[in-house]
Amino acid sequence: MSIFNARAATFLIALMLCFGFTAVPAHAATLSEVQISAVLNLLSVFGADLSIITRVSTALHGSIGTVPDSPPPSSAPVARTKRITLVSPNGGESYVAGQETIQVKYRAENLRGKQITATLYSPVSGNTQYKVTGHADRGGCQSDGTCVLKLSLEQAGGPTAGQYRVNLCTSERGMAPVCDSSDTDFTVFPMNNPSGIVFTATPGTYSERYALFLDSKAPGIGDSSRVTMVCHGTINFYIPIGGTNYYPTCTDGLVSKTIGGAQQGRTILIPYGNTVPVSVDFTFTIYKNGFPTGEARMVSVVIPPPGTGGR
């Protein structure tokens, strides 16, 4: 060590004793920047080597906390992925225009309470024909997390027959839409009256009460048939079956049990509870393997209130 280095080292030790510390731990905040500059200037005046000045500077700067502590953990909320999955109709189903309701089933993740719109559209023409809007997870949800929006095909006689898909999207203002669509096309059949179908609704009496006799006959193009109804007003019904009564509703719509496609049947329908004339549309549809074939017939009946032949 040179005489100058020895003097510098001796001076540094004395200086450290004056400032009140004997070691320079890396995380001890004992000197200010002004004090460090004074020490380094004195070392330079006493002719200390640059290497010594550099080592002292590194040590002293470490003493004022230049090694940062670990940053605190972020308190920002974790982003949750928003997702909507269309369960059905997802392709391959069939419906009849003018008298059916598509049960749009879906699952939503992290979208509770958000507005969701289901749209029936044609992948061929791009035209959208019917829409229904609801809110995710607000009613209509099953225990498995599947929710339902009801997309009616009864408006204005139903959509044009053809291939369709359903597009399901959130429709909240200020929120980027989250969407899903049917994977492939499903079919909407026209409602028509093919040769061989017989369906009538004839007024009469049953047990001294006003009744409608729904007579139907289906050709062999299907394996079953059903009668549904749409009520344009407040009215109730019951069907006497084997000594007990079956109470269909306008909401559920099912009026008769399924009958064989090549058979004929009669349903006795007794209305009650209407105080004004109520129009009811009855639709007879042929099914095959659980799906409507597109062969259907509709009749409309105005049911009078009590006191005008209705009872």
Secondary structure, DSSP 8 states (H G I E B T S, - for coil): --HHHHHHHHHHHHHHHHHT-S---TT-----HHHHHHHHHHHHHTT--HHHHHHHHHHHHHTTT-S--------S------EEEEEES-SS-EEETTT-EEEEEEEEES-TT-EEEEEEE-TTT--EEEEEEEETTSSSB-TTS-EEEEEES-GGG---SEEEEEEEEE--TTS---EEE-SS-EEEE--B--TT-EEEEEEEEETTEEEEEEEEE--TTSSEEEEEEEEESS-EEEEEETTEEE---TTT---S--B-TT-EEEEEEEEE--SS-EEEEEEEEEEETTEEEEEEEEEEEEE--TTTT--
